[in-house]
């Protein structure tokens, strides 16, 4: 299912509302970006398969971010740790995809930076 930018923003807003730790929200807010769609390669199954992933957070110092994708590892694990640029622009491993934005952030390189 293809999503719009506003639908992804709404999903992210709901995730942020579920985070009760104010200090965590304080770390996250400056890193949030307007969701933008990036076609990312799926490394499993059909060769050259891509899925639309919406980058919602960027930590430029580590070239990393968090994306939302309801395909591939989604819908069960739709929040993934991704690279923002370079040779590793695919969806990566299942271990980098989580069921909530909060868990993805806590596993990201930006956490505690």
N, C-alpha and C positions, 0 to 999 in steps of 0.2 A: 504494500500500500504506500503510495507516494504521499508525503506530507508537505504542507506549506510551511513557510517560515513562521507564520503566526501560530500554527499548531505546535511546532517544536518549541517556540517561546513559551507557550502555555504549559507544555509538559515540564519544561525547565522550571518555570515559576512554581508549579505544584511541588516539584522536588525540593526547591529551596524553602518553601513553606513548612516542609516536614522536618527541617533541620532546626533543632531547638538550641544548639550551642551557638551563642552570639559571637564568640571569638572565631568560630569556624566560618560563620557567615561573613565576618569582617575580613578574613583571609580570601574568601571566594570572590566577593563582589568586585574588587578591582580587576580581576582576571576574566570576567564575563565579557563576551562579545556578542554582537548581533549574530544570531545563527546564520551560517552560510553553508550551502550544500557543496560537498566534495564527493565525487565518485571515487570510491575506494575499492581496490581489488580484493576479491574474496579468494583466499588461498586454498580452498577446499572444493572438491568436485570439479565442475565444469571450468575448463581453462579460460582465462581472460574474463571471467564473470566479475562484474562490479555491482556494488550497491550504493545507493545514495546515503551518505552519512552527513549529519549536520554538526559542524564544529560549533560549540557553544562556549568554550573556554579556551584561552590561549595563555601559555606561559612562555614568552619568547626567549627568556634566558636559557631555557632547556629545550627549545624547539618542540615543545610538547603541549598537548591539550586534551580536552575531553570532547567526544562526539556522541551524538545520539543516532542510533540506527535501529529501525524496527524489523530489519531483515538480517540474514546471516545469523549472528548469535542472538539477536532479538527475536521475538519479543521478551524472552525470559531474561536476557542480559543485554539491554539496549544501550547502556552507557559505557563507552570504551575509551581507553587511553590510546591516543594517536600521536603521530608526529605531524607537525605543521607543514614541513617542507622536506625536500631531499629524496633520497632513494627509497625510503621505507614508508611510502604513502598508502600501503595496503591496510587492511583491517587487523592484521596481526593474529596473535594467538588468542584462544578462548580465555586464557588466564588474565587477559587485559580487559575483559568485558564484565560488567557488573549489573546487578539488578537495581541499583540506585545510584543517583548522582553523588550522594554523600560518600558512599563506599569508594566509588571511582576516584573522587577527590582525595580521600585519605590514602589511596594507593598511588597517587600521582607524584611526579617529581616536584610539583609546586607546593605540596603539603608541607607546612613548616618552613618554607623558604625564607 
